[in-house]
Amino acid sequence: MLKKEKECGKDYDIITIENLIENKRLKIDNISKKQLIDDILNQMKIYKIDVELFNWFVTGGGSIDIGSVMLDEVFGNDCMVDNPLYSNVNGNYNFMVAKWGE
């Protein structure tokens, strides 16, 4: 996405792009979403990770931007966890409580 904006003469850094997306001044097109998913799959191939062998759970704010429909097509139905924006924080909190107590 940065590359596309730079080609249009806009030299945004990643933080600016994130702010523009968050403020709905810049829309992530399906081509960019697909490219990101393909990049992830290619990285997985480098480490010989077979997508079909595992149940995948997708988390984080980026998963919201991509959308559950596109993610489900690649990683299986219902791969996006509940409350994906805060699920990492909740998981880390639960880990901390399990390890050190409240």
DSSP file (Angstrom, degrees, kcal/mol; ACC not computed):
  #  RESIDUE AA STRUCTURE BP1 BP2  ACC     N-H-->O    O-->H-N    N-H-->O    O-->H-N    TCO  KAPPA ALPHA  PHI   PSI    X-CA   Y-CA   Z-CA
    1    1 A M     >        0   0    0      0, 0.0     4,-2.1     0, 0.0     5,-0.2   0.000 360.0 360.0 360.0 -40.4    0.0    0.0    0.0
    2    2 A L  H  >  +     0   0    0      1,-0.2     4,-2.5     2,-0.2    10,-0.2   0.913 360.0  53.5 -58.9 -42.3    2.9    2.3    0.8
    3    3 A K  H  > S+     0   0    0      1,-0.2     4,-2.1     2,-0.2    -1,-0.2   0.914 107.3  50.6 -59.4 -44.1    4.3    1.6   -2.6
    4    4 A K  H  > S+     0   0    0      1,-0.2     4,-0.9     2,-0.2    -1,-0.2   0.907 111.8  47.0 -62.1 -43.1    1.1    2.5   -4.3
    5    5 A E  H  <>S+     0   0    0     -4,-2.1     5,-2.3     1,-0.2     3,-0.4   0.876 110.4  52.8 -67.4 -37.1    0.9    5.9   -2.5
    6    6 A K  H ><5S+     0   0    0     -4,-2.5     3,-1.7     1,-0.2    -1,-0.2   0.860 103.4  57.2 -66.3 -34.9    4.5    6.6   -3.3
    7    7 A E  H 3<5S+     0   0    0     -4,-2.1    -1,-0.2     1,-0.3    -2,-0.2   0.797 103.1  55.2 -64.3 -27.0    3.8    6.0   -7.0
    8    8 A C  T 3<5S-     0   0    0     -4,-0.9    -1,-0.3    -3,-0.4    -2,-0.2   0.349 127.5-101.8 -86.2   5.9    1.1    8.7   -6.7
    9    9 A G  T < 5S+     0   0    0     -3,-1.7     2,-0.6     1,-0.2    -3,-0.2   0.566  84.3 126.7  88.2   8.6    3.8   11.1   -5.3
   10   10 A K      < -     0   0    0     -5,-2.3     2,-1.2    -6,-0.1    -1,-0.2  -0.898  44.3-161.4-104.3 117.4    2.7   10.9   -1.7
   11   11 A D        +     0   0    0     -2,-0.6     2,-0.2    -3,-0.1    -5,-0.1  -0.555  26.8 164.4 -99.1  69.1    5.7    9.9    0.6
   12   12 A Y        -     0   0    0     -2,-1.2     2,-0.2   -10,-0.2    -6,-0.1  -0.580  29.9-137.1 -85.2 146.3    3.8    8.7    3.6
   13   13 A D     >  -     0   0    0     -2,-0.2     4,-2.2     1,-0.1     5,-0.2  -0.485  35.1 -97.2 -90.2 173.9    5.4    6.6    6.4
   14   14 A I  H  > S+     0   0    0      1,-0.2     4,-2.4     2,-0.2     5,-0.2   0.850 122.6  54.6 -63.6 -35.7    3.6    3.6    7.9
   15   15 A I  H  > S+     0   0    0      2,-0.2     4,-2.2     1,-0.2    -1,-0.2   0.918 109.0  48.1 -64.7 -43.2    2.3    5.6   10.9
   16   16 A T  H  > S+     0   0    0      2,-0.2     4,-2.6     1,-0.2    -2,-0.2   0.910 110.5  51.6 -63.5 -42.6    0.7    8.1    8.6
   17   17 A I  H  X S+     0   0    0     -4,-2.2     4,-2.4     1,-0.2    -2,-0.2   0.929 109.4  50.1 -59.6 -45.7   -0.9    5.4    6.5
   18   18 A E  H  X S+     0   0    0     -4,-2.4     4,-2.7     1,-0.2    -1,-0.2   0.907 111.4  48.7 -60.4 -41.8   -2.3    3.7    9.6
   19   19 A N  H  X S+     0   0    0     -4,-2.2     4,-2.3     2,-0.2    -1,-0.2   0.902 110.2  50.9 -64.8 -41.0   -3.8    7.0   10.7
   20   20 A L  H  <>S+     0   0    0     -4,-2.6     5,-2.8     2,-0.2     6,-1.3   0.891 112.7  46.5 -63.7 -39.4   -5.3    7.7    7.3
   21   21 A I  H ><5S+     0   0    0     -4,-2.4     3,-1.6     4,-0.2    -2,-0.2   0.934 112.1  50.2 -66.9 -46.2   -6.9    4.2    7.3
   22   22 A E  H 3<5S+     0   0    0     -4,-2.7    -2,-0.2     1,-0.3    -1,-0.2   0.865 111.9  47.5 -61.2 -36.9   -8.2    4.6   10.8
   23   23 A N  T 3<5S-     0   0    0     -4,-2.3    -1,-0.3    -5,-0.2    -2,-0.2   0.300 114.4-119.0 -87.8   9.4   -9.7    8.0    9.9
   24   24 A K  T < 5S+     0   0    0     -3,-1.6    -3,-0.2     2,-0.2    -2,-0.1   0.768  82.7 119.1  59.3  29.7  -11.3    6.5    6.8
   25   25 A R  S   <S+     0   0    0     -5,-2.8     2,-0.4     1,-0.2    -4,-0.2   0.563  77.0  39.6 -94.0 -12.6   -9.4    8.9    4.5
   26   26 A L  S    S-     0   0    0     -6,-1.3     2,-0.4    -9,-0.1    -1,-0.2  -0.995  77.2-151.8-138.2 129.8   -7.6    5.9    2.8
   27   27 A K        -     0   0    0     -2,-0.4     2,-0.7    -3,-0.1    -6,-0.1  -0.843  15.3-130.1-106.9 137.6   -9.4    2.6    2.0
   28   28 A I        -     0   0    0     -2,-0.4     2,-0.1    -7,-0.1    -2,-0.0  -0.751  29.3-144.0 -83.3 118.5   -7.6   -0.7    1.8
   29   29 A D     >  -     0   0    0     -2,-0.7     4,-1.9     1,-0.1     3,-0.4  -0.403  21.4-110.5 -82.7 162.7   -8.6   -2.3   -1.5
   30   30 A N  H  > S+     0   0    0      1,-0.2     4,-2.7     2,-0.2     5,-0.2   0.792 116.5  60.6 -62.8 -29.2   -9.1   -6.0   -1.9
   31   31 A I  H  > S+     0   0    0      2,-0.2     4,-2.3     1,-0.2    -1,-0.2   0.925 106.6  45.8 -63.7 -44.2   -6.0   -6.3   -4.0
   32   32 A S  H  > S+     0   0    0     -3,-0.4     4,-2.1     2,-0.2    -2,-0.2   0.886 113.0  50.3 -65.7 -39.1   -3.8   -5.0   -1.2
   33   33 A K  H  X S+     0   0    0     -4,-1.9     4,-2.3     2,-0.2    -2,-0.2   0.934 111.8  47.4 -63.5 -45.7   -5.6   -7.3    1.3
   34   34 A K  H  X S+     0   0    0     -4,-2.7     4,-2.6     1,-0.2    -2,-0.2   0.891 110.1  53.2 -62.8 -40.1   -5.1  -10.3   -1.0
   35   35 A Q  H  X S+     0   0    0     -4,-2.3     4,-2.4     2,-0.2    -1,-0.2   0.898 108.3  50.1 -63.4 -40.3   -1.4   -9.4   -1.5
   36   36 A L  H  X S+     0   0    0     -4,-2.1     4,-2.2     2,-0.2    -2,-0.2   0.931 111.3  48.0 -63.2 -45.7   -0.9   -9.3    2.3
   37   37 A I  H  X S+     0   0    0     -4,-2.3     4,-2.5     1,-0.2    -2,-0.2   0.917 111.8  50.3 -61.2 -42.8   -2.5  -12.7    2.7
   38   38 A D  H  X S+     0   0    0     -4,-2.6     4,-2.5     1,-0.2    -1,-0.2   0.887 108.5  52.6 -62.7 -39.0   -0.3  -14.0   -0.1
   39   39 A D  H  X S+     0   0    0     -4,-2.4     4,-2.1     2,-0.2    -1,-0.2   0.907 110.1  48.4 -62.2 -41.9    2.8  -12.6    1.5
   40   40 A I  H  X S+     0   0    0     -4,-2.2     4,-2.1     2,-0.2    -2,-0.2   0.930 111.9  48.9 -63.5 -45.4    1.9  -14.3    4.8
   41   41 A L  H  X S+     0   0    0     -4,-2.5     4,-1.9     1,-0.2    -2,-0.2   0.886 109.9  51.8 -62.9 -38.7    1.3  -17.6    3.0
   42   42 A N  H  X S+     0   0    0     -4,-2.5     4,-1.5     2,-0.2    -1,-0.2   0.888 108.5  50.9 -65.4 -38.8    4.7  -17.3    1.2
   43   43 A Q  H  X S+     0   0    0     -4,-2.1     4,-1.1     1,-0.2    -1,-0.2   0.887 108.8  52.4 -63.9 -38.1    6.4  -16.7    4.5
   44   44 A M  H  <>S+     0   0    0     -4,-2.1     5,-2.6     1,-0.2     3,-0.3   0.879 105.2  54.8 -65.2 -37.3    4.8  -19.8    5.8
   45   45 A K  H ><5S+     0   0    0     -4,-1.9     3,-1.6     1,-0.2    -1,-0.2   0.860  99.9  60.7 -64.7 -35.2    6.0  -21.8    2.8
   46   46 A I  H 3<5S+     0   0    0     -4,-1.5    -1,-0.2     1,-0.3    -2,-0.2   0.889 110.5  40.9 -57.9 -38.9    9.6  -20.7    3.6
   47   47 A Y  T 3<5S-     0   0    0     -4,-1.1    -1,-0.3    -3,-0.3    -2,-0.2   0.251 117.7-115.6 -94.4  11.9    9.3  -22.5    7.0
   48   48 A K  T < 5 +     0   0    0     -3,-1.6     2,-0.6     1,-0.2    -3,-0.2   0.879  57.3 160.6  56.7  43.9    7.4  -25.4    5.4
   49   49 A I      < -     0   0    0     -5,-2.6     2,-0.6    -8,-0.1    -1,-0.2  -0.871  30.9-147.8 -96.7 119.4    4.2  -24.7    7.3
   50   50 A D    >   -     0   0    0     -2,-0.6     3,-1.5     1,-0.2     4,-0.4  -0.792   2.4-153.1 -91.2 117.9    1.2  -26.4    5.6
   51   51 A V  G >  S+     0   0    0     -2,-0.6     3,-1.0     1,-0.3    -1,-0.2   0.827  93.0  59.5 -57.8 -34.1   -2.0  -24.3    6.1
   52   52 A E  G 3  S+     0   0    0      1,-0.2    -1,-0.3    -3,-0.1    -2,-0.0   0.676  95.3  63.2 -72.3 -17.2   -4.1  -27.5    5.8
   53   53 A L  G <  S+     0   0    0     -3,-1.5     2,-0.3     2,-0.0    -1,-0.2   0.590 101.3  50.6 -85.7  -9.6   -2.5  -29.2    8.8
   54   54 A F  S <  S-     0   0    0     -3,-1.0     2,-0.6    -4,-0.4     0, 0.0  -0.852  75.9-118.9-129.6 158.8   -3.6  -26.7   11.4
   55   55 A N        -     0   0    0     -2,-0.3     2,-0.4     2,-0.0    21,-0.1  -0.886  40.7-147.5 -90.9 126.2   -6.5  -24.9   12.8
   56   56 A W        -     0   0    0     19,-0.7     2,-0.4    -2,-0.6    19,-0.0  -0.774  16.8-168.6-103.9 140.6   -5.8  -21.2   12.4
   57   57 A F        -     0   0    0     -2,-0.4     2,-0.4    23,-0.0    23,-0.2  -0.990  11.1-157.3-126.9 121.1   -6.8  -18.4   14.7
   58   58 A V  B     +a   80   0A   0     21,-3.4    23,-2.1    -2,-0.4     2,-0.3  -0.830  19.5 168.8-104.6 134.7   -6.3  -14.8   13.4
   59   59 A T        +     0   0    0     -2,-0.4     4,-0.2    21,-0.2     3,-0.2  -0.861  23.6  61.5-139.5 168.6   -6.1  -11.9   15.8
   60   60 A G  S >> S-     0   0    0     24,-1.9     3,-1.0    -2,-0.3     4,-0.7  -0.063  87.7 -70.9  96.6 163.4   -5.1   -8.3   16.0
   61   61 A G  H >> S+     0   0    0     24,-0.3     4,-1.6     1,-0.3     3,-0.5   0.786 124.1  65.3 -62.5 -30.1   -6.4   -5.1   14.4
   62   62 A G  H 3> S+     0   0    0      1,-0.2     4,-2.2     2,-0.2    -1,-0.3   0.835  94.7  59.2 -63.1 -31.5   -5.1   -6.0   11.0
   63   63 A S  H <> S+     0   0    0     -3,-1.0     4,-2.4     1,-0.2    -1,-0.2   0.841 102.9  52.8 -66.9 -31.1   -7.5   -9.0   10.9
   64   64 A I  H << S+     0   0    0     -4,-0.7    -1,-0.2    -3,-0.5    -2,-0.2   0.917 108.6  50.4 -66.5 -43.2  -10.4   -6.5   11.2
   65   65 A D  H  < S+     0   0    0     -4,-1.6    -2,-0.2     1,-0.2    -1,-0.2   0.896 113.9  44.0 -62.2 -41.0   -9.0   -4.5    8.3
   66   66 A I  H  < S-     0   0    0     -4,-2.2     4,-0.3   -33,-0.1    -2,-0.2   0.923 110.1-133.9 -72.1 -43.8   -8.7   -7.6    6.1
   67   67 A G     X  -     0   0    0     -4,-2.4     4,-1.8    -5,-0.2     5,-0.2   0.137  13.7 -97.5 100.6 145.5  -12.1   -9.0    7.1
   68   68 A S  H  > S+     0   0    0      1,-0.2     4,-3.0     2,-0.2    11,-0.2   0.805 115.1  62.1 -68.2 -30.3  -13.3  -12.4    8.2
   69   69 A V  H  > S+     0   0    0      2,-0.2     4,-1.5     1,-0.2    -1,-0.2   0.953 109.0  40.1 -62.8 -49.4  -14.6  -13.3    4.7
   70   70 A M  H  > S+     0   0    0     -4,-0.3     4,-1.0     1,-0.2    -1,-0.2   0.899 118.0  48.6 -66.7 -40.1  -11.2  -13.2    3.0
   71   71 A L  H >X S+     0   0    0     -4,-1.8     4,-3.3     1,-0.2     3,-0.6   0.901 107.8  54.4 -66.9 -40.4   -9.5  -14.7    6.0
   72   72 A D  H 3X S+     0   0    0     -4,-3.0     4,-1.6     1,-0.2    -1,-0.2   0.853 101.8  59.5 -61.9 -34.8  -12.0  -17.6    6.2
   73   73 A E  H 3< S+     0   0    0     -4,-1.5    -1,-0.2    -5,-0.2    -2,-0.2   0.848 119.4  27.6 -61.7 -33.8  -11.3  -18.4    2.5
   74   74 A V  H << S+     0   0    0     -4,-1.0    -2,-0.2    -3,-0.6    -1,-0.2   0.877 132.8  29.7 -95.6 -45.3   -7.7  -19.1    3.3
   75   75 A F  H  < S-     0   0    0     -4,-3.3   -19,-0.7     1,-0.3    -3,-0.2   0.399 113.0 -97.2-103.7   1.5   -7.5  -20.2    6.9
   76   76 A G    ><  -     0   0    0     -4,-1.6     3,-0.9    -5,-0.4    -1,-0.3  -0.085  56.1 -42.7 100.8 159.1  -10.9  -21.9    7.4
   77   77 A N  T 3  S+     0   0    0      1,-0.2    -8,-0.1     2,-0.1    -9,-0.0  -0.235 121.5   8.3 -61.2 143.1  -14.3  -20.8    8.8
   78   78 A D  T 3  S+     0   0    0      1,-0.1    -1,-0.2   -10,-0.1   -10,-0.0   0.836  78.4 143.1  57.7  38.5  -14.4  -18.8   12.0
   79   79 A C    <   +     0   0    0     -3,-0.9   -21,-3.4   -11,-0.2     2,-0.5   0.717  46.0  87.9 -79.8 -19.6  -10.6  -18.3   12.1
   80   80 A M  B    S-a   58   0A   0    -23,-0.2   -21,-0.2   -12,-0.1     3,-0.1  -0.690  79.5-132.4 -83.6 125.5  -11.0  -14.7   13.4
   81   81 A V        -     0   0    0    -23,-2.1     2,-0.1    -2,-0.5     6,-0.1  -0.264  30.7 -86.2 -73.0 161.2  -11.1  -14.8   17.2
   82   82 A D  S    S+     0   0    0      1,-0.2    -1,-0.1     2,-0.1     4,-0.0  -0.416 111.7   6.8 -64.1 141.6  -13.8  -12.9   19.2
   83   83 A N  S >> S-     0   0    0      1,-0.1     3,-1.0    -2,-0.1     4,-1.0   0.937  77.7-176.5  51.9  57.7  -12.8   -9.3   19.9
   84   84 A P  T 34 S+     0   0    0      0, 0.0   -24,-1.9     0, 0.0     4,-0.5   0.757  72.0  64.0 -61.8 -26.4   -9.7   -9.4   17.7
   85   85 A L  T 34 S+     0   0    0      1,-0.2   -24,-0.3   -25,-0.2     4,-0.2   0.885 118.9  23.1 -65.8 -36.8   -8.5   -5.9   18.5
   86   86 A Y  T <> S+     0   0    0     -3,-1.0     4,-2.8     1,-0.1     5,-0.2   0.357  93.7  99.5-110.8   4.3   -7.9   -6.8   22.2
   87   87 A S  H  X S+     0   0    0     -4,-1.0     4,-2.6     1,-0.2     5,-0.2   0.862  82.6  52.9 -64.5 -35.3   -7.5  -10.5   22.1
   88   88 A N  H  > S+     0   0    0     -4,-0.5     4,-2.4     2,-0.2    -1,-0.2   0.928 112.0  45.8 -63.0 -43.7   -3.7  -10.3   22.2
   89   89 A V  H  > S+     0   0    0      2,-0.2     4,-2.5     1,-0.2    -2,-0.2   0.933 113.6  48.7 -64.1 -46.1   -3.9   -8.1   25.3
   90   90 A N  H  X S+     0   0    0     -4,-2.8     4,-2.6     1,-0.2    -2,-0.2   0.902 111.9  49.6 -61.6 -41.1   -6.5  -10.4   26.9
   91   91 A G  H  X S+     0   0    0     -4,-2.6     4,-2.3    -5,-0.2    -1,-0.2   0.911 111.2  48.3 -64.3 -43.0   -4.3  -13.5   26.1
   92   92 A N  H  X S+     0   0    0     -4,-2.4     4,-2.5     2,-0.2    -2,-0.2   0.893 111.6  50.8 -64.4 -38.9   -1.2  -11.9   27.6
   93   93 A Y  H  X S+     0   0    0     -4,-2.5     4,-2.7     2,-0.2    -2,-0.2   0.943 110.4  48.7 -62.5 -47.6   -3.2  -10.9   30.7
   94   94 A N  H  X S+     0   0    0     -4,-2.6     4,-2.3     1,-0.2    -2,-0.2   0.882 111.6  50.3 -60.7 -38.3   -4.5  -14.5   31.1
   95   95 A F  H  X S+     0   0    0     -4,-2.3     4,-2.3     2,-0.2    -1,-0.2   0.930 110.5  49.5 -63.4 -45.4   -1.0  -15.8   30.7
   96   96 A M  H  X>S+     0   0    0     -4,-2.5     4,-3.3     1,-0.2     5,-0.7   0.918 111.8  48.1 -60.4 -44.9    0.3  -13.4   33.4
   97   97 A V  H  X5S+     0   0    0     -4,-2.7     4,-1.6     1,-0.2    -1,-0.2   0.906 112.3  49.3 -63.0 -42.2   -2.5  -14.3   35.8
   98   98 A A  H  <5S+     0   0    0     -4,-2.3    -1,-0.2    -5,-0.2    -2,-0.2   0.868 119.5  37.9 -65.5 -35.6   -1.8  -18.0   35.2
   99   99 A K  H  <5S+     0   0    0     -4,-2.3    -2,-0.2    -5,-0.2    -3,-0.2   0.920 137.2  11.5 -82.9 -45.9    1.9  -17.6   35.8
  100  100 A W  H  <5S-     0   0    0     -4,-3.3    -3,-0.2    -5,-0.2    -2,-0.2   0.524  99.0-124.3-115.0  -8.2    2.1  -15.0   38.6
  101  101 A G     <<       0   0    0     -4,-1.6    -1,-0.2    -5,-0.7    -3,-0.1  -0.122 360.0 360.0  84.1 172.9   -1.5  -14.7   39.9
  102  102 A E              0   0    0     -5,-0.1    -1,-0.2    -4,-0.1    -5,-0.1   0.487 360.0 360.0 -79.4 360.0   -3.6  -11.6   40.2
